[in-house]
Amino acid sequence: MNHRVLITGATSGLGREMARQLARQGCRLALTGRRDDRLKEMVKELGADVLPLAGDATDPACVKSHYASIKAAFGGLDWAILNAGTSASADAKERFSADDYRLVYGVNVFGMANWIEAVLPDMLAAKTGTIAGVASLAGYRGLPRSGPYSSSKAAAIALLESLRVGLRGTGVRVVTVCPGFVRTEMTARWRDADMPFLLEPAEAARRMIAGIAAGKKEVAFPRPFSTFVKYVFRNLPNCVYDRVASRGTRRRLNSGGA
């Protein structure tokens, strides 16, 4: 596979592991992230076909500059994997902060939108290309103490679905990726949490890449957990959901892999 691939949020977790696996498959990679030292490590590890782009997805000017660098180096993109994400949590009874929402939405929603705005015109002109946005199973219901994270992932799911339908027939594919629990720096913060079907980053990245390559519209995993969340948990009556969630659903579902 000789694709030209962008991976945002490539300096740790799923982004870093996807970069490793795609490099082994012969892809040319543009990797973005805020930590320049981590990007330099990736270049040393993966070799010459890696374009490191340190910066912030929440800054539209930075994103446009990065995409100009990608076009100069690669001529364009075949895949844009929009993986950059962050989280914040707090008990609304103790503290509700709009700043938490601005921070998380800035990365998880507007960072994704900034990159879509940058790459989409050229993909439309070429009548080919794939935009894969990493959301989370945590986006299917509003989870207690996870308002910023779960609502931002719900917004990402809706954004990508709307985009997919709107681009039907153009040749540009849109893939929504919804991981469950993955052992990452993010989930490591929830040491007391019950995380069913916890996956290692290498296995989660393998499933993500396979689903994108297969042309799936949605890649949600692991299957037993994603099936439960999408078709049972999401459809519980509110009176039932409120009781279940308030008794500690956060411990099981809060951390999402993205």
Residue, then its C-alpha position, 0 to 999 in steps of 0.5 A: m500500500n503506497h498511500r500518502v497518509l496524514i495522521t493527526g495526534a500522531t505522537s502517542g497512543l493510537g496515532r503513533e501505533m497507526a503510523r508504525q503500522l502504515a510505515r511498515q506497509g510502505c505509506r508516506l506519512a505526514l504526522t502532526g502533533r504538539r510535541d516536537d520531540r516526539l515527532k523527531e523520535m518518530v522520524k528516527e524510528l520510521g525513516a525518510d518517508v515521514l514528514p513531521l509537522a509540529g503544531d496545533a490542530t485548533d489553529p486554522a492558519c497552522v493547519k493550512s500551513h501544514y497542508a501546504s507542506i504536505k502538498a509540496a512534499f507529497g503532491g496531496l493525500d490519499w487518506a486523512i486520519l483525523n485522530a487528534g483528541t483530548s479529554a476533560s472531566a469534572d462532577a457538574k455538582e462540584r464544578f461546571s466549566a465552559d472552558d473545559y468544553r471550549l478546550v475539548y471541543g477545540v481539539n475533538v471537533f474544531g480541530m477535525a473540522n479545520w483539517i477537513e476544510a483544508v484537505l477536502p477541496d483537493m480530494l473533491a477535485a481529484k474525485t478520490g480520497t478518504i477522510a477518517g475521523v476518530a470519535s469514540l463509543a463514548g459519543y453515543r450517550g451523555l456520560p456522567r462526569s464526561g460532559p466535555y468528552s462524550s458530547s464532543k465525540a457525539a458532535a464528531i460522530a454527527l459531523l462525520e455522518s453529515l459529511r459522508v452523506g453530503l459527499r455521496g457520489t463524489g468519490v471521497r469516502v468518509v469513515t467514522v472510527c469509534p474505538g472502545f477502551v484502548r490502553t493509552e495515556m488518556t485511559a491510564r488516568w482512569r486507574d480505578a475504572d472498569m474497562p471491559f474489552l480493553l485493547e492494546p494500541a497495536e491491535a486497535a490500530r490494526r482494526m482501524i487501518a483494516g476498516i479504513a482500507a476495507g472502505k467501511k463507513e463506520v469502524a466500531f470495536p470491539r464488536p461485543f462492546s460496540t454492539f451493546v453500546k450502540y444497540v442496547f445502551r444507547n436505546l435505554p429509556n431515559c428513566v432507566y439510563d439515568r439510574v444506571a448512569s448515576r450508579g457508576t457508568r462513568r467507571r465503565l465507559n468514560s475513557g473511550g480510546a480516541 
